Amino acid sequence: MDKRVLEANRVVWNRVADRFYGRNPLPEYGPLAPDEEELGLLGEIEGKKVLDLGCGSGHSLKYLEEQGAAELWGIDLSTAQIRAAQQVLSESQVPVRLFESAMEEDPGLPESYFDMIYSIYALGWTTDLDQTIAHAYRTLKPGGTFVFSWEHPMYSRMLKEEGLLKLVKSYHEEGAYEHKSWHEPAVMYQRKISTYINALGGAGFRIERMVEEARLSGMDLEKHTNSWYTAERAALLPTTIIFKCRKDEE
Ligand SMILES: C[S@@+](CC[C@H](N)C(=O)[O-])C[C@H]1O[C@@H](n2cnc3c(N)ncnc32)[C@H](O)[C@@H]1O
């Protein structure tokens, strides 16, 4: 875990929280990607205890309450995001527990407790992937599911220039880098697909499904395109990768 990076990212996320208020929450998995209503990865939600890693403004948790979740738990690094989530979930009819914490730290979560743990466009912010996945495994019930979406590792490595996709960074290169297009000193991590697969397998998870698809309907394009997520690039490369994993019963 890198405390210096976490502190820098906490400051940035406090500053940009408003821009991301309810931006791409469930049922969406990411810009120009298929959504939960199409994929059905989460399964039956009725009566389930759920934990959101990087819950942001809490809109995904709100969606899960609408689907019948019994308990809503969330972790987020940013004070501003946790405050937004508290407000968004203030009228919830089920117990809500929100922690201002890095997902790679354990804020005191119960063991083998959650039926479902998920993360929408947040897991890739962790400074320690192995530790974050180990916490998810420990706190999930046997038989429980872990679903997360993140930017596809190839998407930021390839840019479209003069009609061609250009590889601007080696696929082999991994680790921390400053995310320039944000105009804020955010530190992100480049990781390979095999790094995610090996981290999940190493923690004990069984991967049930991976999704690398794009959705480019008129509505998707209208809602999601911006200077980073463009129709041109998304037509050639998925913006998003989604993993569905299971902690098997012993
Ligand atoms: C794109 S937003 C997530 C949106 C949210 N999952 C949703 O469904 O609406 C990414 C979130 O990750 C949080 N974050 C960044 N680094 C984190 C870390 N190391 N631990 C926990 N949360 C982190 C940010 O504060 C931000 O709220």
The ligand as an SDF file (V2000), in Angstrom:
LIG
                    3D

 27 29  0  0  0  0  0  0  0  0999 V2000
  -15.4850    6.5920  -10.5590 C   0  0  0  0  0  0  0  0  0  0  0  0
  -15.7230    6.7190   -8.8520 S   0  0  0  0  0  0  0  0  0  0  0  0
  -16.7600    5.3530   -8.4550 C   0  0  0  0  0  0  0  0  0  0  0  0
  -18.1920    5.4820   -8.6980 C   0  0  0  0  0  0  0  0  0  0  0  0
  -19.0590    4.5460   -7.8950 C   0  0  0  0  0  0  0  0  0  0  0  0
  -18.4790    3.2130   -7.7550 N   0  0  0  0  0  0  0  0  0  0  0  0
  -20.4470    4.4290   -8.4570 C   0  0  0  0  0  0  0  0  0  0  0  0
  -20.8870    3.3050   -8.6850 O   0  0  0  0  0  0  0  0  0  0  0  0
  -21.1010    5.4570   -8.6380 O   0  0  0  0  0  0  0  0  0  0  0  0
  -14.1970    6.1060   -8.1390 C   0  0  0  0  0  0  0  0  0  0  0  0
  -14.2260    6.1920   -6.6230 C   0  0  0  0  0  0  0  0  0  0  0  0
  -13.0980    5.5080   -6.1070 O   0  0  0  0  0  0  0  0  0  0  0  0
  -12.7110    6.1970   -4.9180 C   0  0  0  0  0  0  0  0  0  0  0  0
  -11.3310    5.7760   -4.6070 N   0  0  0  0  0  0  0  0  0  0  0  0
  -10.1760    6.1160   -5.2340 C   0  0  0  0  0  0  0  0  0  0  0  0
   -9.1330    5.4610   -4.6740 N   0  0  0  0  0  0  0  0  0  0  0  0
   -9.6650    4.6900   -3.6840 C   0  0  0  0  0  0  0  0  0  0  0  0
   -9.1020    3.7850   -2.7540 C   0  0  0  0  0  0  0  0  0  0  0  0
   -7.7980    3.5080   -2.7520 N   0  0  0  0  0  0  0  0  0  0  0  0
   -9.9380    3.1910   -1.8570 N   0  0  0  0  0  0  0  0  0  0  0  0
  -11.2660    3.4650   -1.8420 C   0  0  0  0  0  0  0  0  0  0  0  0
  -11.8570    4.3070   -2.7160 N   0  0  0  0  0  0  0  0  0  0  0  0
  -11.0570    4.9000   -3.6370 C   0  0  0  0  0  0  0  0  0  0  0  0
  -12.8640    7.6600   -5.2740 C   0  0  0  0  0  0  0  0  0  0  0  0
  -12.9510    8.4890   -4.1390 O   0  0  0  0  0  0  0  0  0  0  0  0
  -14.1540    7.6210   -6.0970 C   0  0  0  0  0  0  0  0  0  0  0  0
  -15.2690    7.8730   -5.2940 O   0  0  0  0  0  0  0  0  0  0  0  0
  1  2  1  0
  2  3  1  0
  2 10  1  0
  3  4  1  0
  4  5  1  0
  5  6  1  0
  5  7  1  0
  7  8  2  0
  7  9  1  0
 10 11  1  0
 11 12  1  0
 11 26  1  0
 12 13  1  0
 13 14  1  0
 13 24  1  0
 14 15  1  0
 14 23  1  0
 15 16  2  0
 16 17  1  0
 17 18  1  0
 17 23  2  0
 18 19  1  0
 18 20  2  0
 20 21  1  0
 21 22  2  0
 22 23  1  0
 24 25  1  0
 24 26  1  0
 26 27  1  0
M  CHG  2   2   1   9  -1
M  END
$$$$
